[in-house]
Amino acid sequence: MTAIWAQAALVFGLALIASLIAHRYRLSTALVEIIVGILARAALAATVGAEVFGVQEPWVKTLAGIGAIMLTFLAGAELDPDVFRLKWKESAAIGVASFLIPSVGCWAGAHYLLGWESSPALLAGIALAATSVAVVYTVMMEYGFNRVEYGKTILAACFITDLGTVVTLGLVFSPFTWKTLLFVALLVAAFVGLPRLAPRLFALFGGRPSEFEAKFLLFALMALGALAVWAGSEAVLPAYVIGMALAGSVGRDAALIRRLRTITIGLLTPFYFLRAGYFVSIPTVIAAPLGVIVLIAVEIFTKIVSVYPVARAFKAPHKDAMYTTLLMASGLTFGTISALFGLSNGIISESQYSTLVAAIIGTAVIPTLVANKFYLPRYLLPQEETTLAEPIRNAEIEESLDDSEVRS
């Protein structure tokens, strides 16, 4: 047990460092945790040995998987059904555009520019087309956009993009059998039944120290996740779908969401994101930097070409449209999930995984930093966030604000 406690202490120590860095530079905590994981592997490999953090230990993989499932569920639960019904055309159009063109463009870039075979290139296209739930959701929370219509529309568009990512990943690389049909049937039944069942059970048994609500949700998500893996799909797919289904009930219970968020971000997701970063080999990336640069450039270019015109078509001002575009270009969560899926199933090699994840991290860093620095629509911030950030509520003067004003 000594080794297990030491590994757990290492994970939370690294997560603590990541939290401090993320707070200081106003970055996504998930993004920083992946970068810290990469640096930790390099540092430990040069000193005591990289195997000190047993990333393939079953308990580490289990906690990391639960973290990915819970984070995905929370992102789905943050969708506002009323806003989605009102803005479904805009969300669907942006979400579809954000997936289709970038997935084809990134596949072409990996296949024709980098010389990857068809299957690894296709997986790279799917992974890079994904929009990071972790990055966008964290940015929405940090600035308060998750409480306004603009932010909820972006989250809904993320849902469409990532649903396309997960479904395509399953259709292309997972076997389609009677298990798949059974899984889809049960998932549809859960999507329809849980919104009716959960509120009644919570009214009868919830609101007590036993935390019935959290246990019920964990049971449902783990059961559906097991069914998804049994059918050859990914456990995060039902989590996103069920999160959206329960957005009208669970998503509006602020206290419950806060408790679930504490469990997820405080305990579970450090294992997922640090582990994802730990698989990346810095020497491999340094030896072949061209692949990372090409994939980043193609991903950002195709996102701008596909998303910006759609946002403008829905009457978004230039800055708002660019902010939406750059956030939709931020890859991380589903991208790393797809990449890890490819590595685990032998679709891509370890060197291709390192290149792909390094590119995904680049797409999380560059678009997010540019978006928050130059295109942040401060006039849309909730009033209390506006007071904390001391912004000037005039879009014409926004670009004169520097980072110190934002943090004051």
C-alpha positions as CSV (number, residue, x, y, z in Angstrom):
1,M,0.0,0.0,0.0
2,T,2.9,2.3,0.5
3,A,3.5,2.6,-3.2
4,I,-0.2,3.4,-3.9
5,W,-0.3,6.2,-1.2
6,A,2.9,7.6,-2.6
7,Q,1.5,7.6,-6.2
8,A,-1.7,9.3,-4.9
9,A,0.4,11.9,-3.1
10,L,2.4,12.5,-6.3
11,V,-0.8,13.0,-8.3
12,F,-2.3,15.5,-5.9
13,G,1.0,17.3,-5.5
14,L,1.3,17.7,-9.2
15,A,-2.4,18.7,-9.4
16,L,-1.8,21.3,-6.7
17,I,1.1,22.8,-8.7
18,A,-1.1,22.9,-11.8
19,S,-3.9,24.7,-9.9
20,L,-1.5,27.4,-8.7
21,I,-0.2,27.9,-12.3
22,A,-3.7,27.9,-13.8
23,H,-4.9,30.5,-11.2
24,R,-1.8,32.7,-11.8
25,Y,-2.1,32.8,-15.6
26,R,-5.9,32.2,-15.9
27,L,-5.5,29.1,-17.9
28,S,-7.7,26.0,-18.0
29,T,-6.7,23.7,-15.0
30,A,-7.2,20.7,-17.2
31,L,-4.7,22.1,-19.8
32,V,-2.1,22.9,-17.2
33,E,-2.5,19.4,-15.6
34,I,-1.7,17.8,-18.9
35,I,1.4,20.0,-19.4
36,V,2.5,19.3,-15.8
37,G,2.1,15.6,-16.5
38,I,4.4,15.9,-19.6
39,L,7.0,17.7,-17.6
40,A,6.7,15.3,-14.7
41,R,7.5,12.4,-16.9
42,A,10.6,14.1,-18.2
43,A,11.8,15.1,-14.8
44,L,11.1,11.7,-13.2
45,A,12.6,9.8,-16.1
46,A,15.8,11.8,-15.7
47,T,16.0,11.2,-11.9
48,V,14.2,8.3,-10.1
49,G,12.6,6.7,-13.2
50,A,9.3,7.4,-15.0
51,E,7.7,4.2,-13.7
52,V,7.3,5.9,-10.3
53,F,3.9,7.0,-11.5
54,G,2.2,3.8,-12.6
55,V,0.0,5.2,-15.3
56,Q,-1.1,1.6,-16.3
57,E,-2.0,0.6,-12.7
58,P,-5.7,-0.5,-12.7
59,W,-6.7,1.8,-9.9
60,V,-5.1,4.8,-11.7
61,K,-6.9,3.9,-14.9
62,T,-10.2,3.5,-13.0
63,L,-10.1,6.8,-11.3
64,A,-9.0,8.5,-14.5
65,G,-11.9,6.9,-16.4
66,I,-14.4,7.9,-13.8
67,G,-13.1,11.5,-13.9
68,A,-13.5,11.7,-17.7
69,I,-17.1,10.3,-17.3
70,M,-18.1,12.7,-14.6
71,L,-16.6,15.8,-16.3
72,T,-18.4,14.9,-19.5
73,F,-21.7,14.4,-17.6
74,L,-21.3,17.8,-15.9
75,A,-20.7,19.5,-19.3
76,G,-23.8,18.0,-20.6
77,A,-25.8,18.9,-17.5
78,E,-24.7,22.6,-17.9
79,L,-26.7,22.8,-21.1
80,D,-29.8,24.9,-20.7
81,P,-32.8,23.2,-22.4
82,D,-34.6,26.5,-22.8
83,V,-31.6,28.1,-24.5
84,F,-31.0,25.0,-26.6
85,R,-34.6,25.1,-27.9
86,L,-34.3,28.8,-28.6
87,K,-30.8,28.6,-30.2
88,W,-30.8,25.1,-31.6
89,K,-30.3,26.2,-35.2
90,E,-27.3,28.3,-34.3
91,S,-25.8,25.6,-31.9
92,A,-26.4,22.8,-34.4
93,A,-24.9,24.8,-37.3
94,I,-21.8,25.8,-35.4
95,G,-21.4,22.3,-33.9
96,V,-21.7,20.5,-37.2
97,A,-19.4,22.9,-39.1
98,S,-16.9,22.7,-36.2
99,F,-16.7,18.9,-36.8
100,L,-17.1,18.1,-40.5
101,I,-14.6,20.4,-42.2
102,P,-11.8,20.1,-39.5
103,S,-12.1,16.3,-39.3
104,V,-11.6,16.0,-43.1
105,G,-8.9,18.7,-43.2
106,C,-6.9,17.2,-40.3
107,W,-7.2,13.7,-41.8
108,A,-5.9,15.1,-45.1
109,G,-3.1,16.9,-43.3
110,A,-2.0,13.8,-41.4
111,H,-2.3,11.5,-44.4
112,Y,-0.8,13.7,-47.2
113,L,1.5,16.0,-45.4
114,L,2.8,13.8,-42.7
115,G,2.5,10.5,-44.5
116,W,0.4,8.7,-41.9
117,E,-1.5,5.6,-43.0
118,S,-5.2,5.9,-43.5
119,S,-6.4,4.6,-40.1
120,P,-4.0,6.7,-37.9
121,A,-4.7,9.8,-40.1
122,L,-8.5,9.2,-39.7
123,L,-8.2,8.9,-36.0
124,A,-6.1,12.1,-35.9
125,G,-8.8,13.9,-37.9
126,I,-11.5,12.8,-35.5
127,A,-9.4,13.7,-32.4
128,L,-8.4,17.1,-33.7
129,A,-12.0,18.0,-34.8
130,A,-13.2,17.6,-31.2
131,T,-13.8,20.7,-29.1
132,S,-12.6,20.5,-25.6
133,V,-15.3,20.3,-23.0
134,A,-12.7,20.8,-20.3
135,V,-11.3,24.0,-21.8
136,V,-14.5,25.6,-22.9
137,Y,-16.4,24.6,-19.7
138,T,-13.6,25.9,-17.5
139,V,-13.5,29.2,-19.4
140,M,-17.3,29.5,-19.2
141,M,-17.1,28.9,-15.4
142,E,-14.1,31.2,-14.8
143,Y,-15.7,34.1,-16.6
144,G,-19.3,33.3,-15.7
145,F,-20.4,32.8,-19.3
146,N,-22.0,29.5,-18.3
147,R,-24.8,31.5,-16.7
148,V,-25.6,33.7,-19.8
149,E,-27.2,32.8,-23.1
150,Y,-24.1,33.4,-25.1
151,G,-22.0,30.9,-23.1
152,K,-24.8,28.3,-23.0
153,T,-25.1,28.5,-26.8
154,I,-21.4,27.7,-27.1
155,L,-21.7,24.8,-24.7
156,A,-24.6,23.5,-26.8
157,A,-22.4,23.7,-29.9
158,C,-19.6,21.9,-28.1
159,F,-22.1,19.1,-27.4
160,I,-23.0,18.8,-31.1
161,T,-19.3,18.7,-32.1
162,D,-18.2,16.2,-29.5
163,L,-21.2,14.0,-30.1
164,G,-20.1,13.8,-33.7
165,T,-16.6,13.0,-32.5
166,V,-17.7,10.1,-30.3
167,V,-20.3,8.7,-32.7
168,T,-17.8,8.8,-35.6
169,L,-15.1,7.2,-33.5
170,G,-17.5,4.4,-32.5
171,L,-18.8,3.9,-36.1
172,V,-15.4,3.9,-37.7
173,F,-13.3,2.0,-35.2
174,S,-15.8,0.0,-33.1
175,P,-17.6,-3.2,-34.4
176,F,-21.2,-2.8,-35.2
177,T,-23.0,-5.8,-33.8
178,W,-26.1,-6.8,-31.9
179,K,-24.4,-5.4,-28.8
180,T,-24.3,-2.0,-30.5
181,L,-28.0,-2.1,-31.2
182,L,-28.8,-3.2,-27.6
183,F,-26.6,-0.4,-26.2
184,V,-28.3,2.2,-28.4
185,A,-31.7,0.9,-27.4
186,L,-30.9,1.1,-23.7
187,L,-29.3,4.5,-24.0
188,V,-32.4,5.9,-25.7
189,A,-34.5,4.3,-22.9
190,A,-32.3,6.0,-20.3
191,F,-32.4,9.3,-22.2
192,V,-36.2,9.2,-22.1
193,G,-36.7,7.6,-18.7
194,L,-34.1,9.2,-16.4
195,P,-35.5,12.8,-16.7
196,R,-38.8,11.4,-15.4
197,L,-37.4,9.0,-12.8
198,A,-34.6,11.1,-11.3
199,P,-36.6,14.1,-10.0
200,R,-39.1,11.8,-8.3
201,L,-36.4,9.7,-6.6
202,F,-34.6,12.9,-5.5
203,A,-37.8,14.3,-4.1
204,L,-38.4,11.1,-2.1
205,F,-34.9,10.3,-0.9
206,G,-32.7,13.3,-1.7
207,G,-31.6,16.2,0.4
208,R,-30.1,14.0,3.1
209,P,-26.5,13.5,4.3
210,S,-26.5,10.1,2.6
211,E,-26.0,12.0,-0.7
212,F,-28.6,9.8,-2.5
213,E,-28.5,12.0,-5.6
214,A,-24.8,11.6,-6.2
215,K,-24.9,7.9,-5.6
216,F,-27.8,7.5,-8.0
217,L,-26.1,9.4,-10.7
218,L,-22.8,7.6,-10.3
219,F,-24.6,4.3,-10.5
220,A,-26.4,5.3,-13.7
221,L,-23.3,6.6,-15.3
222,M,-21.1,3.7,-14.4
223,A,-23.7,1.1,-15.5
224,L,-24.2,2.9,-18.9
225,G,-20.4,3.3,-19.2
226,A,-19.9,-0.5,-18.7
227,L,-22.6,-1.2,-21.2
228,A,-20.9,1.2,-23.7
229,V,-17.5,-0.5,-23.3
230,W,-19.1,-3.9,-23.6
231,A,-20.6,-2.8,-26.9
232,G,-17.3,-1.6,-28.2
233,S,-18.0,2.1,-27.7
234,E,-16.6,4.7,-25.2
235,A,-17.9,5.2,-21.7
236,V,-18.0,9.0,-22.1
237,L,-20.7,8.8,-24.8
238,P,-23.6,7.9,-22.5
239,A,-22.3,10.4,-19.9
240,Y,-22.7,13.3,-22.3
241,V,-26.1,12.2,-23.5
242,I,-27.4,11.6,-20.0
243,G,-26.0,14.9,-18.8
244,M,-27.9,16.7,-21.5
245,A,-31.1,14.7,-20.7
246,L,-30.9,15.7,-17.0
247,A,-29.9,19.3,-17.7
248,G,-33.5,20.4,-17.0
249,S,-33.5,18.9,-13.5
250,V,-30.0,18.0,-12.2
251,G,-28.4,20.9,-14.1
252,R,-30.7,23.4,-12.3
253,D,-29.8,22.1,-8.8
254,A,-26.9,24.4,-8.1
255,A,-26.0,22.7,-4.8
256,L,-25.9,19.3,-6.3
257,I,-23.8,20.5,-9.3
258,R,-21.4,22.1,-6.9
259,R,-20.9,18.9,-4.9
260,L,-20.4,16.8,-8.1
261,R,-18.0,19.4,-9.4
262,T,-16.0,19.2,-6.2
263,I,-15.7,15.4,-6.4
264,T,-14.9,15.5,-10.1
265,I,-12.4,18.3,-10.4
266,G,-10.9,18.0,-6.9
267,L,-10.5,14.2,-6.8
268,L,-10.9,12.5,-10.2
269,T,-9.9,14.6,-13.2
270,P,-6.3,15.1,-12.0
271,F,-5.7,11.4,-12.5
272,Y,-7.1,11.6,-16.1
273,F,-5.3,14.7,-17.3
274,L,-2.0,14.1,-15.6
275,R,-2.1,10.5,-16.9
276,A,-2.9,11.8,-20.5
277,G,0.1,14.1,-20.3
278,Y,2.4,11.4,-18.8
279,F,2.1,9.4,-22.0
280,V,3.7,12.2,-24.1
281,S,7.4,11.8,-24.8
282,I,9.1,15.2,-25.0
283,P,12.2,13.6,-26.9
284,T,9.8,12.2,-29.5
285,V,8.1,15.6,-30.0
286,I,11.4,17.4,-30.2
287,A,12.8,14.9,-32.7
288,A,9.8,15.5,-35.1
289,P,8.4,19.0,-34.4
290,L,7.1,19.4,-37.9
291,G,4.2,17.0,-37.3
292,V,3.0,19.0,-34.3
293,I,3.2,22.3,-36.2
294,V,1.4,20.9,-39.2
295,L,-1.5,19.5,-37.2
296,I,-1.9,22.6,-35.1
297,A,-1.9,24.9,-38.2
298,V,-4.4,22.7,-40.1
299,E,-6.7,22.4,-37.1
300,I,-6.9,26.1,-36.4
301,F,-7.2,27.0,-40.1
302,T,-10.0,24.6,-40.7
303,K,-11.9,25.7,-37.6
304,I,-11.7,29.4,-38.7
305,V,-12.8,28.5,-42.2
306,S,-15.8,26.5,-41.0
307,V,-17.0,28.1,-37.8
308,Y,-16.5,31.9,-38.3
309,P,-18.7,32.2,-41.4
310,V,-21.5,30.3,-39.6
311,A,-21.3,32.5,-36.5
312,R,-21.4,35.6,-38.7
313,A,-24.4,34.2,-40.5
314,F,-26.2,34.2,-37.2
315,K,-25.6,38.0,-36.9
316,A,-22.7,37.7,-34.4
317,P,-20.4,40.7,-34.3
318,H,-16.8,40.1,-35.5
319,K,-15.3,39.8,-32.1
320,D,-18.0,37.6,-30.7
321,A,-17.7,35.4,-33.8
322,M,-14.0,35.1,-33.5
323,Y,-14.3,34.3,-29.8
324,T,-16.7,31.5,-30.6
325,T,-14.5,30.3,-33.3
326,L,-11.4,30.2,-31.2
327,L,-13.1,28.4,-28.3
328,M,-14.5,25.8,-30.8
329,A,-10.9,25.4,-31.9
330,S,-9.7,24.5,-28.4
331,G,-9.1,20.8,-28.3
332,L,-8.3,18.7,-25.2
333,T,-10.8,16.4,-23.6
334,F,-12.4,14.4,-26.4
335,G,-9.2,14.8,-28.4
336,T,-7.1,13.2,-25.8
337,I,-9.8,10.6,-25.1
338,S,-9.8,9.7,-28.9
339,A,-6.0,9.6,-29.0
340,L,-5.8,7.4,-25.9
341,F,-8.4,5.2,-27.5
342,G,-6.3,4.9,-30.6
343,L,-3.1,4.1,-28.6
344,S,-4.9,1.5,-26.4
345,N,-6.4,-0.2,-29.4
346,G,-3.2,-0.2,-31.6
347,I,-4.6,2.2,-34.2
348,I,-1.7,4.7,-33.6
349,S,1.9,4.2,-32.4
350,E,3.3,5.8,-29.3
351,S,5.3,8.3,-31.4
352,Q,2.1,9.2,-33.3
353,Y,0.3,9.5,-30.0
354,S,2.9,11.9,-28.7
355,T,2.7,14.0,-31.8
356,L,-1.1,14.0,-31.8
357,V,-1.4,14.9,-28.1
358,A,1.2,17.6,-28.3
359,A,-0.8,19.1,-31.2
360,I,-4.0,18.8,-29.2
361,I,-2.4,20.6,-26.3
362,G,-1.2,23.3,-28.8
363,T,-4.8,23.7,-30.0
364,A,-5.9,24.1,-26.4
365,V,-3.3,26.7,-25.5
366,I,-3.0,28.9,-28.6
367,P,-6.7,29.6,-29.5
368,T,-7.7,30.0,-25.8
369,L,-5.0,32.5,-25.1
370,V,-5.7,34.5,-28.3
371,A,-9.5,34.4,-27.6
372,N,-9.2,35.7,-24.0
373,K,-6.6,38.3,-24.8
374,F,-8.1,39.9,-27.9
375,Y,-11.7,38.8,-28.4
376,L,-13.2,38.4,-24.9
377,P,-16.8,39.8,-25.1
378,R,-16.7,41.5,-21.7
379,Y,-20.0,43.3,-22.3
380,L,-21.7,39.8,-22.1
381,L,-20.2,39.0,-18.7
382,P,-22.6,38.6,-15.7
383,Q,-22.8,41.7,-13.6
384,E,-20.8,40.2,-10.6
385,E,-18.1,39.0,-13.0
386,T,-17.9,42.4,-14.5
387,T,-17.4,44.0,-11.1
388,L,-14.6,41.6,-10.2
389,A,-12.8,42.0,-13.5
390,E,-13.4,45.8,-13.6
391,P,-14.0,45.8,-17.4
392,I,-15.1,48.7,-19.5
393,R,-18.6,48.0,-20.7
394,N,-17.9,49.4,-24.1
395,A,-17.0,47.0,-26.9
396,E,-15.0,49.7,-28.7
397,I,-12.5,50.1,-25.8
398,E,-12.2,46.4,-25.0
399,E,-9.0,45.8,-26.8
400,S,-7.3,48.5,-24.7
401,L,-7.6,46.4,-21.5
402,D,-4.5,44.5,-20.5
403,D,-4.2,41.4,-18.4
404,S,-3.5,43.3,-15.2
405,E,-6.9,45.0,-15.5
406,V,-8.6,41.7,-16.1
407,R,-7.1,40.2,-13.0
408,S,-7.7,43.2,-10.8
